[in-house]
Amino acid sequence: MKAILPGLSRSDTPERIYAHRYIIAMSVTLACVLELLDTSIVNVAVPHMMGSLGATLDEITWVSIGYVVANVIVLPISGFLAQLFGRRNYFILSIALFIFSSFACGNATSLGGLVFWRIVQGLGGGGLIATAQSTLFDTFPSKEMGTAMAIFGMGIMTGPMLGPTLGGWLTDQYSWPWIFYINLPLGGIALFLTLLYMPEAKHQQAINKIDYIGLILMATGIATLQLLLERGERLEWFTSPEIISYALISFFSLSLFIIRQLEIKHPIVDLSICKDPQFSAGLVMTFLLGASLFSTVFIFPVYVQSLMGYTAWQTGLMILPSAMASGLAMPISAKLVARGVSARALIALGAMLFMYGMWQHYHFTTDSGMNDFLWPMIIRGLGLGMIFMPLNALTMANILPQQIPNAAGLYNLTRQLGGSVGIALSATLLAQLGDAKRAALNEHVISNSAQTIERIAGLKSRLLFMGTPETLAPIKAQALLAQQIAKQAQMLSFAHLFMLFGIAMLCVTPLLFVMKKQTMSAGSDLSH
């Protein structure tokens, strides 16, 4: 298998790999950025795709769901597939499949065709992140592992944030197929550099037997769990027979999968690494990191677009400072860890910064403007960026070199599931908090109170001035007051949700006391 896709005049000597380590890092990170961009870039083009393909909103959501479900199925078994085909071959095949399916998505003329190729795109993209991460562990020496993870982390953190910005610009300037065509030149660069420089795995393990039953159980369990999270809010959760079916199938499939993987001799996902308390604590924290990253990226655009009327492009520009702050914080945190600064202290500081940023988000109002958003977004980005690299280092500190591909798959799956759970929770809480806040505000708006009478009189006067007939002015004034109450209730819901994620991030920091080992044992020690 290792000779299927030979490199272009390459020789995998330690000296050559070390010399080209930054090119390797950039090429695998670029591929991961494209994969993550496609989780969010589609969202801003939904109205255009609906019109072009003649699809309803419920139908078009399968374009996103199909991609994410395929993605999370592949993530935990990416280490197994890398061992089966050879890590280098598997990464190259994944990029090639991702590029080809991106072209097919852009050329799709029907909803069914687009959903099919999005699933294929998700299967190709799902193998990139964990495989890229394990490649960096083999390529960089231990003392430079922080720098490698900072480069990788910039792609992981900024990819989802840049999706709405890039997607909005491409859709407005060209048309929705270009959100897929953008992958072709950039993916081609990543593929060419990978063919030229990417080494084979140092700790390749032969696959003696494939556990097909475990593979089916895992795919079924994770797919139905993701479908439950994606469609739960829309179908009102467990009042829907469809959601109940997803929950039951997922629970039994994953339970049987876990039991099987712990008992058989050759598991496709080695769950024994979860016995390490440091790794398990890291999984819990990266779950919250994923929830905080993806949820705040999800909530903020909804807030500014639904309450303040901003366009997708304007929204993307406001998110950009947060992405840039994350990109700045990661190499700085990497250098600090390399110089002996405690990774646990950096994570705790990052959590406090994130909490402070969310506290500032909590004070946003319907009158807030771009200047009000700038520093809270920067502080939020700095906090998340400061957490990512040290958390990655601590989580992998006890993992053996041959376990890295498997551990990276579980680690990235956990972050992805954290994002899915966070988004699903955000959508549900927004609706529930909105109802509760509206009811609370209505209690204060008593129809015969002096303040209410004065407010309605003011609205009525304004309507009459604008030409509204006198007979309709009182009715319209009441309707306007109800709209204002609903808008304020929604604003309060967003504020409380921002604060909730800040508190949640702080609440898991005590797990840092479990994570005592700072130096990674898995890094390579290549020399010139």
C-alpha positions as CSV (number, residue, x, y, z in Angstrom):
1,M,0.0,0.0,0.0
2,K,2.8,2.4,0.8
3,A,4.0,2.6,-2.8
4,I,0.7,3.5,-4.4
5,L,1.4,7.2,-4.6
6,P,5.1,7.8,-4.7
7,G,6.4,11.3,-4.0
8,L,8.1,13.5,-6.6
9,S,11.8,12.9,-6.3
10,R,11.6,12.5,-2.6
11,S,13.6,10.6,0.0
12,D,12.1,10.4,3.5
13,T,15.4,10.9,5.4
14,P,15.1,12.5,8.8
15,E,17.2,15.4,7.6
16,R,15.0,16.1,4.6
17,I,11.8,15.9,6.6
18,Y,13.2,18.2,9.2
19,A,14.3,20.7,6.6
20,H,10.9,20.9,5.0
21,R,8.8,20.7,8.2
22,Y,7.2,24.1,7.8
23,I,6.2,23.4,4.2
24,I,4.6,20.2,5.4
25,A,2.9,22.0,8.2
26,M,1.5,24.7,5.9
27,S,0.3,22.2,3.3
28,V,-1.6,19.9,5.7
29,T,-3.0,22.9,7.6
30,L,-4.2,24.4,4.3
31,A,-6.1,21.2,3.6
32,C,-7.7,21.3,7.1
33,V,-8.7,25.0,6.7
34,L,-10.6,24.1,3.5
35,E,-12.3,21.2,5.2
36,L,-13.4,23.4,8.1
37,L,-14.4,26.3,5.9
38,D,-17.0,24.0,4.3
39,T,-18.7,23.4,7.6
40,S,-19.9,27.0,7.7
41,I,-19.4,28.6,4.3
42,V,-22.6,27.0,2.9
43,N,-24.9,28.7,5.5
44,V,-24.8,32.1,4.0
45,A,-25.6,30.8,0.5
46,V,-28.8,28.9,1.6
47,P,-31.3,31.3,0.2
48,H,-29.5,31.3,-3.2
49,M,-29.3,27.5,-3.3
50,M,-33.0,27.3,-2.4
51,G,-34.0,29.5,-5.4
52,S,-31.6,27.8,-7.8
53,L,-32.5,24.2,-6.9
54,G,-36.2,24.8,-6.1
55,A,-35.8,23.4,-2.5
56,T,-37.5,24.2,0.7
57,L,-35.6,25.4,3.8
58,D,-36.0,21.9,5.5
59,E,-34.7,20.2,2.3
60,I,-31.7,22.5,1.8
61,T,-30.5,21.8,5.4
62,W,-29.5,18.3,4.2
63,V,-26.7,20.0,2.3
64,S,-25.1,20.9,5.6
65,I,-26.3,17.8,7.5
66,G,-24.9,15.4,4.9
67,Y,-21.5,16.9,5.1
68,V,-21.2,17.1,8.9
69,V,-22.6,13.5,9.4
70,A,-20.1,12.1,6.9
71,N,-17.4,14.1,8.6
72,V,-18.0,12.8,12.1
73,I,-18.2,9.2,10.9
74,V,-14.7,9.3,9.4
75,L,-13.0,11.3,12.2
76,P,-12.7,8.5,14.8
77,I,-11.5,5.9,12.3
78,S,-9.1,8.1,10.4
79,G,-6.2,6.6,12.4
80,F,-7.4,3.1,11.4
81,L,-7.7,4.1,7.7
82,A,-4.3,5.7,7.8
83,Q,-2.8,2.4,9.0
84,L,-4.8,0.5,6.4
85,F,-3.7,2.5,3.4
86,G,-0.6,4.2,4.7
87,R,-0.9,7.6,6.2
88,R,0.6,9.5,3.3
89,N,-1.6,7.7,0.7
90,Y,-4.7,8.2,2.8
91,F,-4.1,11.9,3.2
92,I,-3.5,12.3,-0.5
93,L,-6.6,10.3,-1.4
94,S,-8.7,12.3,1.0
95,I,-7.6,15.6,-0.5
96,A,-8.2,14.3,-4.0
97,L,-11.7,13.1,-3.1
98,F,-12.4,16.5,-1.4
99,I,-11.3,18.5,-4.5
100,F,-13.3,16.3,-7.0
101,S,-16.5,16.3,-4.9
102,S,-16.1,20.1,-4.4
103,F,-16.2,20.5,-8.2
104,A,-19.2,18.1,-8.4
105,C,-21.0,20.1,-5.7
106,G,-20.5,23.3,-7.7
107,N,-21.9,21.6,-10.9
108,A,-24.9,20.0,-9.1
109,T,-28.2,20.8,-10.8
110,S,-30.5,19.0,-8.4
111,L,-30.9,18.9,-4.6
112,G,-30.3,15.1,-4.5
113,G,-27.0,15.5,-6.5
114,L,-25.8,18.3,-4.3
115,V,-26.5,16.3,-1.1
116,F,-24.8,13.2,-2.5
117,W,-21.6,15.0,-3.4
118,R,-21.6,16.9,-0.1
119,I,-21.6,13.5,1.7
120,V,-18.7,12.4,-0.5
121,Q,-17.0,15.7,0.3
122,G,-17.5,15.1,4.0
123,L,-16.0,11.6,3.7
124,G,-12.9,13.0,2.1
125,G,-12.6,16.0,4.5
126,G,-13.2,13.9,7.6
127,G,-9.8,12.2,7.2
128,L,-7.7,15.3,6.9
129,I,-7.7,16.9,10.4
130,A,-6.5,13.9,12.5
131,T,-4.1,12.7,9.8
132,A,-2.6,16.2,9.5
133,Q,-2.2,16.3,13.3
134,S,-0.4,13.0,13.5
135,T,1.8,14.0,10.6
136,L,3.0,17.1,12.5
137,F,3.8,14.9,15.5
138,D,6.1,12.9,13.3
139,T,7.6,15.8,11.4
140,F,8.6,18.2,14.2
141,P,11.0,17.6,17.0
142,S,9.6,17.7,20.5
143,K,11.1,21.2,21.3
144,E,9.2,22.7,18.3
145,M,5.9,20.8,18.8
146,G,4.3,23.9,20.2
147,T,5.1,25.8,17.0
148,A,3.7,23.0,14.9
149,M,0.5,22.9,16.9
150,A,0.2,26.7,16.7
151,I,0.3,26.6,12.9
152,F,-2.2,23.8,12.9
153,G,-4.4,25.5,15.5
154,M,-4.6,28.7,13.5
155,G,-6.3,26.7,10.7
156,I,-8.6,24.9,13.1
157,M,-9.7,28.0,14.9
158,T,-9.9,30.5,12.0
159,G,-11.5,28.1,9.4
160,P,-15.0,28.1,10.9
161,M,-14.8,31.9,11.6
162,L,-13.8,32.8,8.0
163,G,-16.5,30.6,6.4
164,P,-19.3,33.2,6.7
165,T,-17.1,36.0,5.6
166,L,-15.7,34.3,2.5
167,G,-19.0,32.6,1.7
168,G,-20.9,35.9,1.8
169,W,-18.4,37.6,-0.4
170,L,-18.3,34.8,-3.0
171,T,-22.1,34.5,-3.1
172,D,-22.6,38.3,-3.5
173,Q,-19.8,38.8,-6.0
174,Y,-20.3,35.7,-8.1
175,S,-22.8,32.9,-7.3
176,W,-23.2,30.1,-4.8
177,P,-21.2,27.4,-6.8
178,W,-18.1,29.5,-6.1
179,I,-18.2,28.6,-2.5
180,F,-17.2,25.1,-3.7
181,Y,-15.0,26.1,-6.6
182,I,-12.7,28.0,-4.2
183,N,-11.5,24.6,-3.0
184,L,-10.1,23.7,-6.4
185,P,-7.0,26.0,-6.6
186,L,-6.3,26.0,-2.9
187,G,-6.9,22.3,-2.6
188,G,-4.6,21.8,-5.7
189,I,-1.8,23.6,-4.0
190,A,-2.2,21.5,-0.8
191,L,-2.3,18.3,-2.9
192,F,0.8,19.2,-4.9
193,L,2.9,20.1,-1.8
194,T,1.7,17.0,0.0
195,L,2.8,14.8,-3.0
196,L,6.1,16.5,-3.0
197,Y,7.0,16.7,0.7
198,M,4.7,14.7,3.0
199,P,6.5,11.7,4.7
200,E,5.1,8.3,5.5
201,A,4.3,7.5,9.1
202,K,7.2,6.6,11.3
203,H,5.2,4.3,13.5
204,Q,3.1,2.4,10.9
205,Q,1.2,-0.6,12.2
206,A,0.0,-3.4,10.0
207,I,-3.8,-4.1,9.9
208,N,-4.4,-7.8,10.4
209,K,-8.2,-7.8,10.6
210,I,-11.0,-5.3,10.0
211,D,-13.8,-5.2,12.5
212,Y,-16.7,-4.7,10.1
213,I,-19.4,-5.1,12.8
214,G,-17.7,-2.4,14.9
215,L,-17.4,-0.2,11.8
216,I,-21.2,-0.5,11.1
217,L,-22.1,0.1,14.8
218,M,-19.9,3.2,15.0
219,A,-21.1,4.7,11.7
220,T,-24.8,4.1,12.7
221,G,-24.4,5.4,16.2
222,I,-22.5,8.6,15.3
223,A,-24.6,9.3,12.2
224,T,-27.9,9.1,14.2
225,L,-26.4,11.2,17.1
226,Q,-25.4,13.9,14.6
227,L,-28.8,13.8,13.0
228,L,-30.5,14.1,16.4
229,L,-28.4,17.2,17.1
230,E,-28.9,18.8,13.7
231,R,-32.7,18.3,13.5
232,G,-33.7,18.3,17.2
233,E,-34.7,21.9,17.5
234,R,-36.5,22.0,14.2
235,L,-38.6,18.9,15.1
236,E,-39.1,20.0,18.8
237,W,-36.8,17.3,20.2
238,F,-38.4,14.3,21.9
239,T,-42.0,15.2,20.9
240,S,-40.9,13.9,17.5
241,P,-40.9,10.1,16.7
242,E,-38.0,10.8,14.3
243,I,-35.8,12.2,17.1
244,I,-36.8,9.5,19.5
245,S,-35.8,6.9,16.9
246,Y,-32.4,8.6,16.4
247,A,-31.8,8.7,20.1
248,L,-32.6,5.0,20.6
249,I,-30.6,3.8,17.6
250,S,-27.6,6.0,18.6
251,F,-27.7,4.9,22.2
252,F,-27.8,1.2,21.5
253,S,-25.3,1.3,18.6
254,L,-22.7,3.3,20.5
255,S,-23.1,1.2,23.6
256,L,-22.6,-2.0,21.7
257,F,-19.7,-0.4,19.8
258,I,-17.9,0.6,23.0
259,I,-18.3,-2.8,24.6
260,R,-17.0,-4.5,21.4
261,Q,-14.0,-2.2,21.1
262,L,-13.0,-2.9,24.6
263,E,-13.3,-6.7,24.2
264,I,-11.9,-7.5,20.7
265,K,-8.2,-7.9,20.0
266,H,-8.0,-5.6,17.0
267,P,-10.4,-2.6,17.5
268,I,-10.9,0.0,14.8
269,V,-10.9,2.7,17.6
270,D,-8.6,1.9,20.6
271,L,-10.6,3.2,23.5
272,S,-8.1,2.0,26.1
273,I,-6.2,5.4,25.8
274,C,-9.2,6.9,27.6
275,K,-7.9,5.2,30.8
276,D,-5.3,7.9,31.0
277,P,-6.9,10.6,33.2
278,Q,-5.0,13.4,31.5
279,F,-6.2,12.4,28.0
280,S,-9.8,12.0,29.3
281,A,-9.7,15.4,31.0
282,G,-8.4,16.9,27.8
283,L,-11.4,15.4,25.9
284,V,-13.8,17.0,28.3
285,M,-12.1,20.4,27.9
286,T,-11.8,20.2,24.1
287,F,-15.6,19.3,24.0
288,L,-16.2,22.7,25.8
289,L,-13.7,24.4,23.6
290,G,-15.6,23.1,20.5
291,A,-18.9,24.1,22.0
292,S,-17.6,27.6,22.8
293,L,-16.0,28.2,19.4
294,F,-18.7,26.9,17.1
295,S,-21.6,28.2,19.2
296,T,-20.4,31.7,19.5
297,V,-19.6,31.7,15.8
298,F,-23.2,30.5,15.3
299,I,-24.9,32.9,17.8
300,F,-23.2,36.2,16.9
301,P,-24.2,36.2,13.2
302,V,-27.8,35.4,14.2
303,Y,-27.8,38.2,16.7
304,V,-26.5,41.0,14.4
305,Q,-28.4,39.8,11.3
306,S,-31.8,39.2,13.0
307,L,-31.8,42.1,15.4
308,M,-29.6,44.7,13.7
309,G,-30.1,43.9,10.0
310,Y,-26.4,43.4,9.1
311,T,-25.5,41.5,5.9
312,A,-23.5,38.3,5.8
313,W,-20.4,40.3,4.5
314,Q,-20.7,42.9,7.3
315,T,-21.1,40.1,9.8
316,G,-18.0,38.3,8.5
317,L,-16.0,41.5,8.8
318,M,-17.0,41.8,12.5
319,I,-16.0,38.2,13.2
320,L,-12.6,38.7,11.4
321,P,-10.9,40.5,14.4
322,S,-11.7,37.5,16.6
323,A,-10.1,35.1,14.0
324,M,-7.0,37.3,13.8
325,A,-6.7,37.5,17.6
326,S,-6.8,33.7,17.8
327,G,-4.2,33.4,15.1
328,L,-2.0,35.8,17.1
329,A,-2.5,34.1,20.4
330,M,-1.5,30.6,19.3
331,P,2.1,31.2,18.3
332,I,2.6,33.4,21.3
333,S,1.3,30.6,23.7
334,A,3.4,28.1,21.8
335,K,6.6,30.2,22.4
336,L,5.7,30.6,26.1
337,V,5.2,26.9,26.6
338,A,8.5,26.2,24.8
339,R,10.2,28.6,27.3
340,G,8.8,26.7,30.3
341,V,5.6,28.7,31.1
342,S,3.0,26.4,32.5
343,A,0.5,25.2,29.9
344,R,-2.1,24.9,32.7
345,A,-1.6,28.6,33.6
346,L,-2.1,29.7,30.0
347,I,-5.3,27.6,29.7
348,A,-6.6,29.2,32.9
349,L,-5.7,32.7,31.6
350,G,-7.3,31.9,28.3
351,A,-10.5,30.8,30.0
352,M,-10.6,34.0,32.1
353,L,-10.1,36.1,29.0
354,F,-12.9,34.2,27.2
355,M,-15.2,34.7,30.2
356,Y,-14.4,38.4,30.2
357,G,-15.1,38.6,26.5
358,M,-18.5,36.9,27.1
359,W,-19.2,39.3,30.0
360,Q,-18.7,42.1,27.5
361,H,-21.0,40.3,25.0
362,Y,-23.5,40.1,27.8
363,H,-23.8,43.9,27.8
364,F,-24.5,44.2,24.1
365,T,-27.8,45.9,23.2
366,T,-30.0,46.4,20.2
367,D,-28.2,49.8,19.8
368,S,-24.7,48.4,19.8
369,G,-22.5,49.1,16.8
370,M,-19.3,47.9,15.2
371,N,-17.1,49.9,17.6
372,D,-18.9,48.2,20.5
373,F,-18.1,44.7,19.1
374,L,-14.4,45.2,18.2
375,W,-12.7,44.7,21.6
376,P,-15.1,42.0,23.0
377,M,-14.5,40.0,19.8
378,I,-10.7,40.4,20.0
379,I,-10.7,39.4,23.7
380,R,-12.9,36.3,22.9
381,G,-10.4,35.3,20.1
382,L,-7.4,35.8,22.3
383,G,-8.9,33.6,25.0
384,L,-9.8,30.7,22.7
385,G,-6.5,31.0,20.9
386,M,-4.6,30.9,24.2
387,I,-6.4,27.7,25.2
388,F,-6.0,25.7,22.0
389,M,-2.3,24.8,21.7
390,P,-1.5,24.3,25.5
391,L,-4.7,22.1,25.8
392,N,-3.6,20.0,22.8
393,A,-0.1,19.6,24.3
394,L,-1.4,18.5,27.7
395,T,-4.0,16.1,26.3
396,M,-1.4,14.3,24.2
397,A,1.4,14.4,26.8
398,N,1.1,10.7,27.8
399,I,0.2,9.3,24.3
400,L,2.7,6.9,22.8
401,P,3.9,7.6,19.2
402,Q,2.0,4.6,17.7
403,Q,-1.2,5.8,19.5
404,I,-1.2,9.3,18.1
405,P,-3.4,8.7,14.9
406,N,-6.1,7.1,17.0
407,A,-5.9,9.7,19.8
408,A,-6.0,12.6,17.3
409,G,-9.1,11.1,15.7
410,L,-10.9,10.9,19.1
411,Y,-9.7,14.3,20.1
412,N,-10.9,16.0,17.0
413,L,-14.2,14.0,17.0
414,T,-14.8,15.3,20.5
415,R,-14.3,18.9,19.5
416,Q,-16.6,18.5,16.5
417,L,-19.3,16.9,18.6
418,G,-18.9,19.7,21.2
419,G,-19.6,22.1,18.4
420,S,-22.7,20.2,17.3
421,V,-24.0,19.9,20.9
422,G,-23.2,23.6,21.5
423,I,-25.1,24.8,18.4
424,A,-28.1,22.5,19.1
425,L,-28.2,23.7,22.7
426,S,-27.9,27.4,21.6
427,A,-30.8,27.1,19.2
428,T,-33.0,25.5,21.8
429,L,-32.1,27.9,24.6
430,L,-32.6,30.9,22.3
431,A,-36.2,29.8,21.7
432,Q,-36.9,28.9,25.4
433,L,-35.1,32.0,26.8
434,G,-36.9,34.2,24.3
435,D,-40.3,32.9,25.5
436,A,-39.4,33.3,29.1
437,K,-37.9,36.8,28.7
438,R,-40.9,38.0,26.6
439,A,-43.3,36.7,29.3
440,A,-41.3,38.5,32.0
441,L,-41.3,41.8,30.0
442,N,-45.0,41.5,29.3
443,E,-45.6,41.4,33.1
444,H,-44.0,44.8,33.4
445,V,-46.0,46.2,30.5
446,I,-49.4,46.6,32.2
447,S,-51.9,48.1,29.8
448,N,-53.2,50.7,32.3
449,S,-49.8,51.8,33.7
450,A,-48.7,55.4,33.2
451,Q,-45.5,54.3,31.4
452,T,-47.4,52.0,29.0
453,I,-50.0,54.6,28.2
454,E,-47.3,57.2,27.6
455,R,-45.3,54.8,25.3
456,I,-48.4,53.9,23.2
457,A,-49.3,57.5,22.9
458,G,-45.9,58.4,21.6
459,L,-46.0,55.5,19.1
460,K,-49.5,56.6,18.0
461,S,-48.4,60.2,17.5
462,R,-45.5,59.0,15.3
463,L,-47.7,56.8,13.2
464,L,-50.2,59.6,12.7
465,F,-47.3,61.9,11.6
466,M,-46.3,59.3,9.1
467,G,-49.8,59.2,7.6
468,T,-51.4,56.2,9.3
469,P,-55.2,56.6,9.5
470,E,-56.5,57.6,13.0
471,T,-58.6,54.4,13.2
472,L,-55.6,52.2,12.6
473,A,-53.1,54.1,14.7
474,P,-54.0,52.6,18.1
475,I,-53.9,49.0,16.7
476,K,-50.5,49.6,15.0
477,A,-49.1,51.2,18.1
478,Q,-50.0,48.1,20.1
479,A,-48.4,45.9,17.5
480,L,-45.2,48.1,17.4
481,L,-45.0,47.8,21.2
482,A,-45.3,44.0,21.0
483,Q,-42.5,44.0,18.4
484,Q,-40.3,46.1,20.6
485,I,-40.9,43.7,23.5
486,A,-40.1,40.7,21.4
487,K,-36.9,42.3,20.1
488,Q,-35.7,43.2,23.7
489,A,-36.6,39.6,24.8
490,Q,-34.5,38.2,22.0
491,M,-31.6,40.5,22.9
492,L,-31.8,39.4,26.5
493,S,-31.7,35.7,25.3
494,F,-28.5,36.3,23.3
495,A,-26.9,38.1,26.3
496,H,-27.6,35.3,28.7
497,L,-26.5,32.7,26.2
498,F,-23.1,34.5,25.7
499,M,-22.7,34.5,29.5
500,L,-23.6,30.9,29.8
501,F,-20.7,29.7,27.6
502,G,-18.3,32.0,29.4
503,I,-19.3,30.4,32.8
504,A,-19.2,26.9,31.3
505,M,-15.6,27.4,30.2
506,L,-14.5,28.6,33.6
507,C,-16.3,25.7,35.3
508,V,-14.2,23.0,33.6
509,T,-10.8,24.6,34.5
510,P,-10.5,22.6,37.7
511,L,-9.8,19.6,35.4
512,L,-6.4,21.2,34.9
513,F,-5.4,19.8,38.3
514,V,-5.6,16.3,36.7
515,M,-3.4,17.4,33.8
516,K,0.1,17.5,35.4
517,K,2.4,16.3,32.7
518,Q,3.4,19.1,30.3
519,T,6.0,17.6,28.0
520,M,4.7,15.5,25.1
521,S,6.2,12.0,24.8
522,A,5.1,11.6,21.2
523,G,7.1,14.2,19.4
524,S,9.9,13.3,17.0
525,D,13.5,14.1,17.7
526,L,14.8,14.7,14.2
527,S,18.1,16.5,13.8
528,H,19.9,18.3,11.0
